Amino acid sequence: MSRSQNKTTKSDGTRPFRETQLYHEWYGRVASGNPNDYVIAISAHPGFTGVSGSGKTTLAGGLAERLDFSPGGFNAEHQFTVDASVLAYDMYGNTEGGATLVGDEMQGTAANTNLNSKRSMKTESLDVYNTIAGNRKGRKTLILVFQTLDKAMKDMFDFVDAWLLIVDDINYRCNHYKVLPEPFNFESNKTKTPRVETLTWGALPKDDPNYKIMEEKKDQANAGEREYSSGDSESEEDNRIPKAARDDKIKSLYDQGVTQKRIAAAFGIKQGTVSKIVNK
């Protein structure tokens, strides 16, 4: 979404960014009216693109630079992470209204599990969910990047406002879908994703300061280094939490709609114990 695309309509039929439905929905939710947050999920179509190098990070970075209207603008050093713990414990609470926050590699890395529903989850993964669920009035834009969206925690779909699926990593094209969970289907919780429009974007130049920081953080995570270290050992983390505080956290997650099974797995306790806590 290079800035030059605002000037003329492209020959492929895509509209300038400020005329897209994505921008108008975001503007109405975040930049004007009642204060709200806006959550965008980004992934790539495995049949049309490569798993890596498909432009997910440049799409996220370009959007972050465009949609951030905090006083200092988007700064990847403080607003981009590949660690879900940083999202939960640092970024949401330490950034100003209007900021755009990017969580890349949310399917997990060599260093962490992040928001991957198919890997063993830590309490920090649920803390991210709880943070997003409980902080919807900060005028912040959250961009979550996955390799494929089927790896995401299904509970997250309740808060995703837009899904951008990259379908052409040569010409930088992605489809914009709405994410509409079925609130009355308690058995299967089906999610509908109607297509809204097709978008294009421009790759961030290699010498872009934010691009350099994003690539460096990704390389470090894939090498096994974590940005956040105080919660690395879940057993140690749980031992540091007083039982009353742990129970309060479990009740809060359950009230937000997280299943007892998922909570039990995250805290390393039996589902029956979770049931007793939430029904006490």
N, C-alpha and C positions, 0 to 999 in steps of 0.2 A: 504494500500500500504506500508506494512512494508519494511524496508530496506533489509531484507533477501530475498525478492521476486526478487531482481535484480540478484541473483546468478543462479537460475535454472528455467526452464520453468515448470509451475505447471502441474499436471496430468490432470486437467480439460481443458487444452488447452489454458488457458490465458497466455499471454507473460509477461516477466519482464517489469516493468514500463517504463524503458528507451527504450524499443523496441516498445511501443504502439504508435498508431497514435496520441493519445492525446498529448503525450510528444513531438513527432516530430513536430506537428503543433504548439504547444506552443513555442518550442525552436526556430522555424523559425520565429515566430512573435515577440517574446519578447527578447529572450536571444542572438539573432544574427541578422545581417542584419539591415534594417531600423528600427528605434525605433517605437514600437507599444505596445498597451495594449492588454490583452486577458481576455475575460469575460466567466466564467463558471457558469452555473446554475445547482443546485443540488435539487432534490426532490425525493420522495419515491412513489413507486407504491402502491396505497391504497388497491389493491386486493391481494398483495403478502406480504405486511409488515404492521406493526402497524403505526398509524399516528405519534406517538411519540416513541422514543427509537429505531428508525430504523437505526441509524448509520449515519444520515445526518451530524451531527456536527463532529463526528470523521473522516468521509470522508473528510469534508472541512478542518479540522485541519491538517490531515495528508498530504493533497495536499499542504496546505499553507506552511508547514515546508519543503516540497520537492521542491516547485517551487520558493520559495523566495530566491533571490540571492543578496539582499541588504547587505551592510557591516555587519549589526548586526544580520541578519537572522530574521525569523518570531517571533514577540513578540505579543501575544494576548492582552496584556494590551493596546497597542497602535494601533493594526492592526486588531482587532476583535470587532465587534459591533452588537447589536441587534436593533439599532436605525438608520433609514435612514438619519436623520439629521446629525449624526456624519460622515457618509459617504460623505455627500454633503459639509459640512462646515469645517470638521477637517481633516479626514484621507487622502483624495486625495491631499490636499495642503501641508500637514505636514509630508509626508513620502517620502523617497528617491526612486530614480529609481531602479527598480528591486524588489521592495517590493510587497508582496502579501497581499491583503486586503480582509477580510471576513465579509460579511453582513448576519447574521443568522436571522431566524424568520422573513423573509421579507414579509410574508403574513400578518404580524401585530401581536401585542401582546396586553395585557391589557393596556399598556402604550401608544401605537401609532398605526397608520394605515400602516406605512411603504409603501411598493410598491404594496399593494393589490388593484386591479382594481375594486373589488366588494364592497369596503368600501369607506366612504367619505374621499377624499384625501385632504391633505394640500399642500401648496406651496412647502414645503420641499420635498415632493415626486417628484414633477416635477424638483426641483433643483438637485436631484440625477440623474434623467434622463439627464438633461442639462449638469451636470458635466461629466457624462460618455461620452456623445456625443461630448463634446468640449475638452476632454482630452484623446486623443487616441495615444499620442506619449510619454508617460512617462515611458515606459517599466514596467508597473505595471500589475499584475494579480489580477482580481477582481472575487471573488467567492460569488455568491448570493444563499442563501439557502431558499427554500420554502417548505411548507408541500406538496403541489401539485402545479404544474406549471400553472394550469388553473387560479390560483389566481393572477398571475403576470400581471403587466401593459403590455398590448400587444405591446406598443411602444418599450419596452425593447428588444423585439425579434430581432430588427434590429441590435443589438450590441452583442447578445449572440453568442459566437463562438463555444461552446460545451455545451451539456446538458447531465448530468449524472443522470440516473434514477435508483434508488436502487430497485432491484427486489428480493433480498434475503438478509434479515437482520440477518440470522443465519450464513451463510457462507460468508457474506460480498461480495456480487456480485452486480455490477451495469452495466447497458448498457450505452454505449457512443453513443449519437446521434448528428448529425449535425443539426443546426437550420437555415433553409433557407427560409426567407420570400419571398413571390411572389411580386416582385417590380412592376409588370405591371397589377395586379389585384386590381384596385382602389376601387372596390365595396366591396369585402369581405376580402381582404388582407390575403389570406390563407398562412399558414406556413407549409413547408414540413420538416419532421424530419427523414431523412434516418438513419438507424442504422449503426454504424461503427464497433464496437467491444464490447466485454465484459471485464470488469476490476474487479480485486479483491483488497482489501485493508485490513490492519490490524488495529484493534481497538487501539486507543491511551490508554496507561495505565492510571489508575485512578490517579496515583501520578504524571503524566506529568504536569509540571507547566502551560503550555498553556491550557491543558484540564481543570484544576481547574478554571482558569480565565474565560474560555468560559462558563462553567456551572454556575458559580457565576453570570455572567452578564445576562444569560438567566433567571435564577431564579428571579433576581431583576426585569427584564422587565415583567415577567409573574405575578409579585406581584404588578405591576402598577408603578414602579419606572422608570424614564427616565434617560438616560445618558446625554441627551442634554435638557436644560430647557429654554433657552432664547426665544425659538420660540413655547412654549407650546400652547399659546393662539393665534389662527390664526387671530382673529379679532384685537387683540393688535398688532400682528406682522405687519399686513397690514396697521394699522394706523401709524406705525413708518416708513413705506416706503414712501418717497415722490412720488407724482403721476408720475412725469417724470421717476423716477427710476423704478416704478412699470410697466409703459408702456414699457420701454426698456426691462424689464424682460419678459413681455408677448410677445413682438415681437421676442425676442430671442428664446423662447420656440416654438413659431409658426414656425419660420424658421427652427427649428430642426425637424419639422414634428408632433408636438403634436397638437391634434385637438382642435378647438375652444371650443367645448363642455367641454373637459377635463380641459382646462385652466380656463374657466368660473367657473367650480365647485371648482377648487383649490383656486381661488382668491375670491370666494363668490360674483361674479358679473354676470350680464346677458350675454348670448352669443352674443347678439347684440352689447354690449359694447366692447367685445373682437374684434368683426368684425370691428368696427369703428377704434379701436386702430391699428390693423394690416394693415388696408387699408388706414390709414391716409397718 
